[in-house]
Protein backbone atom coordinates (compact mmCIF):
# COMPACT_ATOMS: atom_id res chain seq x y z
CA UNK A 1 0.00 0.00 0.00
CA UNK A 2 1.26 3.44 -0.81
CA UNK A 3 -0.07 6.99 -0.91
CA UNK A 4 -1.93 9.13 1.66
CA UNK A 5 -4.97 7.89 3.54
CA UNK A 6 -7.78 10.33 4.47
CA UNK A 7 -8.32 10.21 8.24
CA UNK A 8 -10.62 13.19 8.82
CA UNK A 9 -13.86 12.54 10.76
CA UNK A 10 -16.65 11.75 8.31
CA UNK A 11 -14.29 10.64 5.52
CA UNK A 12 -15.39 8.25 2.76
CA UNK A 13 -13.77 5.29 4.43
CA UNK A 14 -16.31 5.44 7.26
CA UNK A 15 -19.48 5.10 5.21
CA UNK A 16 -18.46 2.70 2.40
CA UNK A 17 -16.79 -0.66 2.18
CA UNK A 18 -15.12 -1.09 -1.28
CA UNK A 19 -13.87 -4.27 -2.87
CA UNK A 20 -11.69 -3.41 -5.85
CA UNK A 21 -10.76 -5.94 -8.63
CA UNK A 22 -8.05 -4.99 -11.09
CA UNK A 23 -9.01 -5.12 -14.80
CA UNK A 24 -7.11 -4.22 -17.91
CA UNK A 25 -9.19 -1.09 -18.45
CA UNK A 26 -8.38 0.15 -14.87
CA UNK A 27 -12.01 0.05 -13.85
CA UNK A 28 -13.05 -1.34 -10.47
CA UNK A 29 -15.88 -3.42 -9.23
CA UNK A 30 -17.00 -2.02 -5.86
CA UNK A 31 -19.22 -3.49 -3.20
CA UNK A 32 -20.62 -0.63 -1.03
CA UNK A 33 -22.61 -0.81 2.22
CA UNK A 34 -24.62 2.43 2.63
CA UNK A 35 -24.56 4.34 5.96
CA UNK A 36 -27.60 4.36 8.17
CA UNK A 37 -27.92 8.22 8.25
CA UNK A 38 -28.93 10.51 11.15
CA UNK A 39 -32.04 9.96 13.20
CA UNK A 40 -33.60 13.43 13.11
CA UNK A 41 -36.38 12.50 15.52
CA UNK A 42 -33.92 11.33 18.19
CA UNK A 43 -31.77 14.44 17.70
CA UNK A 44 -34.83 16.69 18.02
CA UNK A 45 -35.88 14.91 21.20
CA UNK A 46 -32.40 15.39 22.68
CA UNK A 47 -32.46 19.06 21.67
CA UNK A 48 -35.79 19.53 23.45
CA UNK A 49 -34.47 17.87 26.61
CA UNK A 50 -31.32 20.02 26.73
CA UNK A 51 -32.74 23.23 25.23
CA UNK A 52 -32.40 25.26 28.45
CA UNK A 53 -28.68 24.44 28.58
CA UNK A 54 -27.92 24.53 24.87
CA UNK A 55 -29.62 27.90 24.28
CA UNK A 56 -27.04 30.01 26.23
CA UNK A 57 -24.09 28.33 24.44
CA UNK A 58 -21.99 30.59 22.22
CA UNK A 59 -20.14 27.81 20.34
CA UNK A 60 -20.79 24.15 19.45
CA UNK A 61 -17.84 23.20 21.63
CA UNK A 62 -19.88 24.19 24.69
CA UNK A 63 -22.59 21.79 23.54
CA UNK A 64 -19.98 19.09 23.05
CA UNK A 65 -18.78 19.59 26.63
CA UNK A 66 -22.39 19.35 27.80
CA UNK A 67 -22.89 16.07 25.92
CA UNK A 68 -19.73 14.65 27.45
CA UNK A 69 -20.97 15.66 30.88
CA UNK A 70 -24.23 13.85 30.13
CA UNK A 71 -22.24 10.68 29.53
CA UNK A 72 -22.90 10.15 25.82
CA UNK A 73 -20.37 7.71 24.38
CA UNK A 74 -19.19 7.46 20.79
CA UNK A 75 -21.16 4.24 20.30
CA UNK A 76 -24.37 5.84 21.57
CA UNK A 77 -23.89 8.84 19.30
CA UNK A 78 -23.47 6.60 16.26
CA UNK A 79 -26.12 3.99 17.07
CA UNK A 80 -28.88 6.17 18.55
CA UNK A 81 -28.45 9.49 16.73
CA UNK A 82 -26.66 8.40 13.56
CA UNK A 83 -23.87 10.98 13.83
CA UNK A 84 -20.28 9.96 13.19
CA UNK A 85 -18.82 11.71 16.27
CA UNK A 86 -19.49 13.98 19.22
CA UNK A 87 -18.75 17.24 17.40
CA UNK A 88 -21.14 16.46 14.57
CA UNK A 89 -24.00 15.90 17.01
CA UNK A 90 -23.04 19.01 19.00
CA UNK A 91 -23.10 21.13 15.86
CA UNK A 92 -26.52 19.79 14.89
CA UNK A 93 -27.92 20.56 18.34
CA UNK A 94 -26.33 24.01 18.38
CA UNK A 95 -27.93 24.87 15.03
CA UNK A 96 -31.32 23.46 15.97
CA UNK A 97 -31.79 25.23 19.33
CA UNK A 98 -32.28 29.05 19.15
CA UNK A 99 -29.84 31.21 21.08
CA UNK A 100 -31.19 32.43 24.43
CA UNK A 101 -29.28 34.44 27.01
CA UNK A 102 -31.39 34.60 30.18
CA UNK A 103 -30.65 37.18 32.83
CA UNK A 104 -28.91 35.78 35.90
CA UNK A 105 -30.98 35.35 39.01
CA UNK A 106 -30.97 38.46 41.21
CA UNK A 107 -28.25 38.13 43.81
CA UNK A 108 -28.66 39.09 47.44
CA UNK A 109 -27.70 42.67 48.30
CA UNK A 110 -24.16 42.47 49.73
CA UNK A 111 -24.63 45.87 51.40
CA UNK A 112 -27.95 45.25 53.12
CA UNK A 113 -27.86 47.49 56.22
CA UNK A 114 -28.54 46.39 59.76
CA UNK A 115 -31.54 48.59 60.58
CA UNK A 116 -31.39 48.17 64.36
CA UNK A 117 -27.66 48.81 64.50
CA UNK A 118 -27.91 52.00 62.45
CA UNK A 119 -30.78 53.28 64.59
CA UNK A 120 -28.85 52.53 67.78
CA UNK A 121 -25.75 54.35 66.60
CA UNK A 122 -27.68 57.57 66.03
CA UNK A 123 -29.24 57.25 69.48
CA UNK A 124 -25.90 56.48 71.13
CA UNK A 125 -24.30 59.59 69.65
CA UNK A 126 -26.88 61.80 71.38
CA UNK A 127 -27.61 59.84 74.56
CA UNK A 128 -24.46 60.85 76.52
CA UNK A 129 -25.62 64.47 76.34
CA UNK A 130 -28.12 63.65 79.09
CA UNK A 131 -25.23 63.75 81.56
CA UNK A 132 -24.95 67.54 81.24
CA UNK A 133 -28.48 68.51 82.38
CA UNK A 134 -28.21 65.91 85.14
CA UNK A 135 -24.99 67.30 86.61
CA UNK A 136 -25.45 70.97 85.66
CA UNK A 137 -26.58 72.24 89.11
CA UNK A 138 -23.50 70.70 90.71
CA UNK A 139 -20.78 72.47 88.70
CA UNK A 140 -22.40 74.79 86.09
CA UNK A 141 -20.84 73.41 82.88
CA UNK A 142 -21.90 76.45 80.86
CA UNK A 143 -19.25 78.56 82.63
CA UNK A 144 -16.52 76.17 81.54
CA UNK A 145 -17.76 75.31 78.08
CA UNK A 146 -14.41 76.12 76.47
CA UNK A 147 -12.64 73.30 78.32
CA UNK A 148 -15.36 70.78 77.52
CA UNK A 149 -15.46 71.82 73.86
CA UNK A 150 -11.70 71.65 73.41
CA UNK A 151 -11.50 68.23 75.05
CA UNK A 152 -14.43 67.03 72.97
CA UNK A 153 -12.87 68.19 69.70
CA UNK A 154 -9.56 66.50 70.48
CA UNK A 155 -11.30 63.30 71.57
CA UNK A 156 -13.46 63.23 68.45
CA UNK A 157 -10.53 63.81 66.08
CA UNK A 158 -8.39 61.23 67.89
CA UNK A 159 -11.24 58.73 67.93
CA UNK A 160 -11.80 59.03 64.18
CA UNK A 161 -8.17 58.35 63.40
CA UNK A 162 -7.92 55.54 65.95
CA UNK A 163 -11.10 53.92 64.65
CA UNK A 164 -9.74 53.87 61.12
CA UNK A 165 -6.46 52.36 62.25
CA UNK A 166 -8.29 49.71 64.26
CA UNK A 167 -10.34 48.76 61.21
CA UNK A 168 -7.13 48.44 59.20
CA UNK A 169 -5.68 46.16 61.86
CA UNK A 170 -8.84 44.05 61.79
CA UNK A 171 -7.70 42.81 58.40
CA UNK A 172 -4.77 41.17 60.18
CA UNK A 173 -6.80 39.79 63.06
CA UNK A 174 -9.06 40.76 65.99
CA UNK A 175 -6.20 40.54 68.47
CA UNK A 176 -4.17 43.09 66.51
CA UNK A 177 -7.15 45.47 66.37
CA UNK A 178 -7.67 45.10 70.13
CA UNK A 179 -4.01 45.88 70.81
CA UNK A 180 -4.32 49.04 68.71
CA UNK A 181 -7.36 50.14 70.71
CA UNK A 182 -5.76 49.29 74.06
CA UNK A 183 -2.76 51.44 73.21
CA UNK A 184 -4.59 54.30 71.49
CA UNK A 185 -7.77 54.89 73.49
CA UNK A 186 -6.15 55.76 76.88
CA UNK A 187 -3.58 57.90 75.11
CA UNK A 188 -6.32 59.89 73.38
CA UNK A 189 -8.20 60.43 76.66
CA UNK A 190 -5.03 61.60 78.41
CA UNK A 191 -4.14 63.96 75.55
CA UNK A 192 -7.61 65.55 75.49
CA UNK A 193 -7.61 66.03 79.26
CA UNK A 194 -4.09 67.48 79.33
CA UNK A 195 -4.73 70.00 76.56
CA UNK A 196 -7.99 71.17 78.12
CA UNK A 197 -6.69 71.27 81.68
CA UNK A 198 -5.41 74.91 81.53
CA UNK A 199 -8.96 76.06 80.77
CA UNK A 200 -10.57 74.23 83.68
CA UNK A 201 -9.05 75.96 86.68
CA UNK A 202 -8.83 72.61 88.41
CA UNK A 203 -11.39 71.15 90.78
CA UNK A 204 -14.62 69.54 89.56
CA UNK A 205 -14.29 70.97 86.06
CA UNK A 206 -11.07 69.06 85.49
CA UNK A 207 -12.76 65.89 86.74
CA UNK A 208 -15.67 66.50 84.39
CA UNK A 209 -13.30 66.97 81.43
CA UNK A 210 -11.43 63.78 82.36
CA UNK A 211 -14.71 61.85 82.68
CA UNK A 212 -15.88 63.13 79.29
CA UNK A 213 -12.58 62.15 77.65
CA UNK A 214 -12.63 58.69 79.22
CA UNK A 215 -16.19 58.09 78.10
CA UNK A 216 -15.54 59.20 74.51
CA UNK A 217 -12.49 56.93 74.33
CA UNK A 218 -14.34 53.91 75.71
CA UNK A 219 -17.48 54.49 73.63
CA UNK A 220 -15.36 54.82 70.51
CA UNK A 221 -13.82 51.42 71.21
CA UNK A 222 -17.24 49.79 71.63
CA UNK A 223 -18.54 51.35 68.41
CA UNK A 224 -15.49 50.13 66.47
CA UNK A 225 -16.11 46.63 67.87
CA UNK A 226 -19.83 46.85 66.90
CA UNK A 227 -20.98 46.54 70.54
CA UNK A 228 -23.83 49.05 70.29
CA UNK A 229 -26.24 47.08 72.45
CA UNK A 230 -23.61 46.71 75.15
CA UNK A 231 -23.01 50.47 75.15
CA UNK A 232 -26.75 51.13 75.36
CA UNK A 233 -26.99 48.89 78.42
CA UNK A 234 -24.08 50.72 80.04
CA UNK A 235 -25.80 54.08 79.47
CA UNK A 236 -29.12 52.97 80.93
CA UNK A 237 -28.50 54.91 84.21
CA UNK A 238 -28.59 58.14 82.16
CA UNK A 239 -31.99 57.17 80.78
CA UNK A 240 -33.24 56.57 84.32
CA UNK A 241 -31.90 59.95 85.44
CA UNK A 242 -33.50 61.76 82.51
CA UNK A 243 -36.82 60.09 83.31
CA UNK A 244 -36.55 61.34 86.89
CA UNK A 245 -35.90 64.90 85.75
CA UNK A 246 -39.23 64.92 83.92
CA UNK A 247 -41.11 64.56 87.23
CA UNK A 248 -38.94 65.75 90.14
CA UNK A 249 -35.47 66.80 91.18
CA UNK A 250 -33.67 63.60 92.18
CA UNK A 251 -31.18 65.43 94.40
CA UNK A 252 -27.40 65.78 94.28
CA UNK A 253 -26.54 62.14 94.95
CA UNK A 254 -28.50 60.66 92.01
CA UNK A 255 -27.45 63.58 89.81
CA UNK A 256 -23.83 62.71 90.34
CA UNK A 257 -24.16 58.97 90.93
CA UNK A 258 -26.09 58.04 87.80
CA UNK A 259 -23.62 59.60 85.29
CA UNK A 260 -20.74 58.15 87.29
CA UNK A 261 -22.39 54.73 87.20
CA UNK A 262 -22.84 55.04 83.43
CA UNK A 263 -19.18 55.98 83.02
CA UNK A 264 -17.95 53.08 85.16
CA UNK A 265 -20.25 50.69 83.34
CA UNK A 266 -18.94 51.85 79.96
CA UNK A 267 -15.34 51.44 81.08
CA UNK A 268 -16.06 47.99 82.51
CA UNK A 269 -17.75 46.58 79.40
CA UNK A 270 -15.02 48.09 77.22
CA UNK A 271 -12.30 46.41 79.26
CA UNK A 272 -14.22 43.12 79.14
CA UNK A 273 -14.59 43.29 75.35
CA UNK A 274 -10.93 44.08 74.82
CA UNK A 275 -9.81 41.35 77.22
CA UNK A 276 -11.77 38.78 75.26
CA UNK A 277 -10.21 39.86 71.96
CA UNK A 278 -6.70 39.89 73.40
CA UNK A 279 -7.11 36.17 74.15
CA UNK A 280 -7.62 35.42 70.47
CA UNK A 281 -4.67 33.80 68.66
CA UNK A 282 -2.40 36.32 67.01
CA UNK A 283 -1.89 36.48 63.28
CA UNK A 284 1.44 35.55 61.76
CA UNK A 285 3.40 38.32 60.11
CA UNK A 286 1.64 41.27 58.55
CA UNK A 287 3.17 44.73 58.26
CA UNK A 288 1.59 47.48 60.29
CA UNK A 289 -0.04 50.18 58.15
CA UNK A 290 1.66 53.59 58.32
CA UNK A 291 0.17 56.11 60.73
CA UNK A 292 -0.20 58.63 57.92
CA UNK A 293 -2.97 56.52 56.42
CA UNK A 294 -5.22 57.41 59.38
CA UNK A 295 -4.22 61.09 59.50
CA UNK A 296 -6.91 62.40 57.09
CA UNK A 297 -9.63 60.62 59.09
CA UNK A 298 -8.51 62.40 62.24
CA UNK A 299 -8.38 65.74 60.43
CA UNK A 300 -11.88 65.21 59.10
CA UNK A 301 -13.05 64.45 62.65
CA UNK A 302 -11.58 67.76 63.78
CA UNK A 303 -13.19 69.65 60.88
CA UNK A 304 -16.58 68.01 61.45
CA UNK A 305 -16.43 68.89 65.14
CA UNK A 306 -15.65 72.52 64.35
CA UNK A 307 -18.50 72.76 61.86
CA UNK A 308 -20.97 71.28 64.32
CA UNK A 309 -19.67 73.57 67.05
CA UNK A 310 -20.23 76.66 64.90
CA UNK A 311 -23.80 75.54 64.24
CA UNK A 312 -24.35 74.71 67.92
CA UNK A 313 -23.34 78.21 69.07
CA UNK A 314 -26.48 79.59 67.44
CA UNK A 315 -28.85 76.60 67.26
CA UNK A 316 -28.07 73.97 69.93
CA UNK A 317 -31.27 72.02 69.29
CA UNK A 318 -30.42 71.75 65.62
CA UNK A 319 -27.19 70.01 66.65
CA UNK A 320 -29.22 67.45 68.60
CA UNK A 321 -31.25 66.77 65.46
CA UNK A 322 -28.06 66.45 63.42
CA UNK A 323 -26.56 64.06 65.97
CA UNK A 324 -29.62 61.82 65.95
CA UNK A 325 -29.58 61.83 62.14
CA UNK A 326 -26.17 60.13 62.07
CA UNK A 327 -27.94 56.76 62.40
CA UNK A 328 -30.05 57.24 59.24
CA UNK A 329 -26.97 58.74 57.58
CA UNK A 330 -25.05 55.50 58.12
CA UNK A 331 -28.05 53.48 56.89
CA UNK A 332 -28.08 55.53 53.67
CA UNK A 333 -24.35 54.91 53.17
CA UNK A 334 -25.11 51.19 53.03
CA UNK A 335 -28.07 51.78 50.73
CA UNK A 336 -25.91 53.85 48.39
CA UNK A 337 -23.48 50.98 48.04
CA UNK A 338 -26.27 48.45 47.47
CA UNK A 339 -28.01 50.65 44.89
CA UNK A 340 -24.70 51.28 43.12
CA UNK A 341 -24.08 47.55 42.79
CA UNK A 342 -27.58 47.16 41.33
CA UNK A 343 -26.87 50.01 38.90
CA UNK A 344 -23.64 48.32 37.88
CA UNK A 345 -25.54 45.14 36.99
CA UNK A 346 -28.19 47.07 35.05
CA UNK A 347 -25.85 49.09 32.79
CA UNK A 348 -23.57 48.09 29.95
CA UNK A 349 -21.54 51.27 29.34
CA UNK A 350 -19.46 53.56 31.58
CA UNK A 351 -21.56 56.55 30.56
CA UNK A 352 -24.76 54.74 31.49
CA UNK A 353 -23.35 53.81 34.88
CA UNK A 354 -22.22 57.38 35.52
CA UNK A 355 -25.75 58.60 34.84
CA UNK A 356 -27.27 55.98 37.14
CA UNK A 357 -24.63 56.67 39.79
CA UNK A 358 -25.54 60.36 39.78
CA UNK A 359 -29.19 59.41 40.24
CA UNK A 360 -28.37 57.11 43.14
CA UNK A 361 -26.25 59.80 44.80
CA UNK A 362 -29.00 62.38 44.44
CA UNK A 363 -31.64 59.97 45.73
CA UNK A 364 -29.68 59.04 48.86
CA UNK A 365 -28.71 62.62 49.63
CA UNK A 366 -32.30 63.77 49.19
CA UNK A 367 -33.50 60.92 51.39
CA UNK A 368 -31.17 62.12 54.13
CA UNK A 369 -31.99 65.82 53.92
CA UNK A 370 -35.76 65.71 53.55
CA UNK A 371 -36.52 64.46 57.11
CA UNK A 372 -34.24 67.18 58.50
CA UNK A 373 -36.43 69.91 57.01
CA UNK A 374 -39.45 69.43 59.34
CA UNK A 375 -37.05 68.71 62.22
CA UNK A 376 -35.44 72.12 61.71
CA UNK A 377 -38.82 73.85 61.81
CA UNK A 378 -39.77 71.96 64.98
CA UNK A 379 -36.61 73.19 66.75
CA UNK A 380 -37.05 76.72 65.45
CA UNK A 381 -33.74 76.63 63.56
CA UNK A 382 -33.30 78.05 60.04
CA UNK A 383 -33.35 75.05 57.72
CA UNK A 384 -30.72 76.22 55.21
CA UNK A 385 -27.65 76.11 57.51
CA UNK A 386 -28.66 72.74 58.96
CA UNK A 387 -29.33 71.16 55.56
CA UNK A 388 -26.10 72.49 54.07
CA UNK A 389 -24.07 71.24 57.03
CA UNK A 390 -25.77 67.86 56.89
CA UNK A 391 -25.10 67.55 53.15
CA UNK A 392 -21.44 68.42 53.72
CA UNK A 393 -20.96 65.80 56.42
CA UNK A 394 -22.87 63.02 54.63
CA UNK A 395 -21.07 63.45 51.32
CA UNK A 396 -17.71 63.52 53.10
CA UNK A 397 -18.60 60.34 54.98
CA UNK A 398 -19.60 58.72 51.69
CA UNK A 399 -16.19 59.42 50.20
CA UNK A 400 -14.49 58.10 53.32
CA UNK A 401 -16.56 54.91 53.14
CA UNK A 402 -14.91 54.21 49.77
CA UNK A 403 -11.41 54.85 51.07
CA UNK A 404 -11.10 58.39 49.69
CA UNK A 405 -10.00 60.36 52.74
CA UNK A 406 -7.85 63.36 51.79
CA UNK A 407 -10.30 65.28 49.53
CA UNK A 408 -13.14 65.37 52.11
CA UNK A 409 -10.68 66.17 54.91
CA UNK A 410 -9.16 69.12 53.03
CA UNK A 411 -12.51 70.47 51.84
CA UNK A 412 -14.11 70.25 55.28
CA UNK A 413 -11.05 71.75 56.98
CA UNK A 414 -11.15 74.67 54.56
CA UNK A 415 -14.85 75.24 55.22
CA UNK A 416 -14.41 74.97 59.00
CA UNK A 417 -11.35 77.23 58.96
CA UNK A 418 -13.03 79.91 56.88
CA UNK A 419 -16.26 79.92 58.90
CA UNK A 420 -14.34 79.74 62.19
CA UNK A 421 -12.05 82.65 61.29
CA UNK A 422 -14.98 84.84 60.26
CA UNK A 423 -16.81 84.01 63.48
CA UNK A 424 -13.80 84.49 65.76
CA UNK A 425 -12.74 87.79 64.17
CA UNK A 426 -16.34 88.98 63.76
CA UNK A 427 -15.88 89.69 60.10
CA UNK A 428 -18.64 89.97 57.50
CA UNK A 429 -20.84 88.15 56.58
CA UNK A 430 -21.10 87.18 60.26
CA UNK A 431 -23.61 84.40 61.01
CA UNK A 432 -23.94 83.62 57.30
CA UNK A 433 -20.32 82.44 57.16
CA UNK A 434 -21.13 78.84 58.08
CA UNK A 435 -23.90 78.26 55.51
CA UNK A 436 -21.82 80.00 52.84
CA UNK A 437 -18.79 77.83 53.64
CA UNK A 438 -20.92 74.69 53.50
CA UNK A 439 -22.59 75.87 50.30
CA UNK A 440 -19.13 76.09 48.75
CA UNK A 441 -18.03 72.73 50.16
CA UNK A 442 -21.05 70.69 49.01
CA UNK A 443 -20.52 71.13 45.22
CA UNK A 444 -16.82 70.29 45.62
CA UNK A 445 -17.64 67.13 47.55
CA UNK A 446 -20.34 66.11 45.08
CA UNK A 447 -17.95 66.64 42.16
CA UNK A 448 -15.38 64.43 43.90
CA UNK A 449 -18.04 61.80 44.57
CA UNK A 450 -19.22 61.71 40.95
CA UNK A 451 -15.68 61.64 39.59
CA UNK A 452 -14.46 58.88 41.91
CA UNK A 453 -17.60 56.85 42.54
CA UNK A 454 -19.04 57.18 39.03
CA UNK A 455 -16.53 54.59 37.84
CA UNK A 456 -17.67 50.97 37.68
CA UNK A 457 -14.35 49.74 39.09
CA UNK A 458 -15.07 51.34 42.50
CA UNK A 459 -18.16 49.14 42.93
CA UNK A 460 -17.07 45.87 41.33
Beta strands, then each sheet from edge to edge (+ up, - down):
end
